[in-house]
Amino acid sequence: MKAAILAVGLLAAASLGAAQAPPAANWRGWATCDLTITGPGYRDQQTQKWRTTGAAPTKRGAFDIYPGTWSVTGGGRLERTEGTQTLRAEWKRNVGAVPAPISVGARGAG
């Protein structure tokens, strides 16, 4: 079965006693991830969206945490036959925007 995994999380970093930079300026943006997972008799499709609200970030360790939201839409189906019985299922998902703080980081080379 093919699977695509997208993990978006927040990391809490411990301060090592170094001076912390203030939070970055307000930033507005969004990201979308389209996932399709298939297997024998199985298909699931979903579109996940993350958006910042445009409000000022807070600082947590080395990370700027932006207020944001997450939503998901999509659906799927399953069909399996065992002997004389066939299982069929279909589902839809539609999760409206829920609070989801966002932190974006970049790691330098070397």
N, C-alpha and C positions, 0 to 999 in steps of 0.2 A: 504494500500500500504506500502510495506517495503521500507524504505529509509535508506541509510547510508550517513552520513554527515561527511566530514572531513574538518575541518577548519584549515588552516595554516595561521597564520598572524604574523605580527610584532607588538610588543607592544612598545610604546614610554613611558619610565619611567621618571618621574620627579626626579631630583636629590634632596636629602634632605640635602645637604651640606656635606655629608660624602665624604671622599676621594674615588676616582674611581680607580679601578684596571685597568691596561693597557689591551688592547684586548688580547685574547688568541692567541696562536700560530696558524699558518695556519693549516687548517683542511680540509681534502678532504673526501667526502662521498656522499651517495645518499640514498633516501627513495622512495619506490614504494607503491602505494595504489591501489588495485583493487576494484572497486565498481560495484555492480549489483543491479539495482532497478527494481522491478517487481510489476505488478498489473494486474487486469483483462484486457487482450488484450494489455498489455504494457510491454516492456522490454528495459532496457537501461544498457549497460555495458561500463565501461571506465577504463583505466589504467592511473593513474597520476604519474608522476615522478618528483622528485626534486633532483637536483645535485648541489653540491658546485663546484666552479671553481678552488679551490686550492689557490686563491689569499688571501692576508692578510685581516682579518676582520677589521671593524671599530667599535668603541664603541658608543653606544647610551644608556645613563643612565646605567642601570645594565646589559645591553644586548650586547653581541658580535654579530655583524651583518656580516654574511659571504656573499660575492657575490655568486649568484647562478642562476640557470635556472629552469624553470618549463615547462613540456610538457604533452600533453594528447592525447590518441588514443582511439578509440572505436566506438560504434554506437548503434543503437537500432531500434525498430519498434513499431508501434501502429496499432491496428485494432479494430474499433468500428462499430457496426451496430445499426442503429436507423430506425425502420420501414423497408422500402425497400432500404435504402441507407447504404452503407458501406464505411467508411473512412479508408484508408490504407496509412500509411506513413512509410518511412524508412529513416534513416540518418546515416551518418558516420562522425567521427571527427578525425582530425589529425592536432594537433597544435604543430608545431616544438618548439624547445627550445626558450623561451622568458625570458628576465631578471626577476628574482624573488629573491631578497635578502632573506636569511634564518637565523633565530635565533632559537637555540635549548636551552631549559632550563629544569632544573630539580628542583622540589620542595622537600625539605627535610621534613621528618615526624616530627610532633609535633609542 
